[in-house]
Amino acid sequence: QVQLVESGGGFSQPGGSLRLSCGVSGFTLGYYAVGWFRQGPGKEREGVSYISRDGTTYYADSVKGRFTISRDNAKDTLYLQMDSLKPEDTAVYYCATDLGSRIDLGNWRRVDYWGKGTLVTVSS
């Protein structure tokens, strides 16, 4: 059974940093693409970043240069390091996979497996 469990959300002031974690089970992390999506208040869910099977990383333009995705296959854990946070980064962040080789960040409806999310709030 595929499971994804996010942690690490919380509060940050603008310019601050947070690191999200996603523990996975039911599949081998290094064999599939896994990524992060987010949904801000009153907004549609959007893709943030994913890491492909071969370790290539992809980012939405809105977070490029500020967020870094990584994984630790031995710990079955995916990470999202978020730096230079902005108020517009406020959202519930979800870890997700569709057990494929890539993820379409532009179409969250095509992703099959989701965690329950963790809330990130950026405010002064």
Salt bridges, closest charged atoms under 4 A:
GLU44 OE2 - ARG109 NH1 2.85
GLU46 OE2 - ARG38 NE 2.65
ASP61 OD1 - LYS64 NZ 3.10
ASP89 OD1 - ARG38 NH1 2.90
ASP89 OD2 - ARG66 NH1 2.73
ASP104 OD2 - ARG110 NH1 3.81
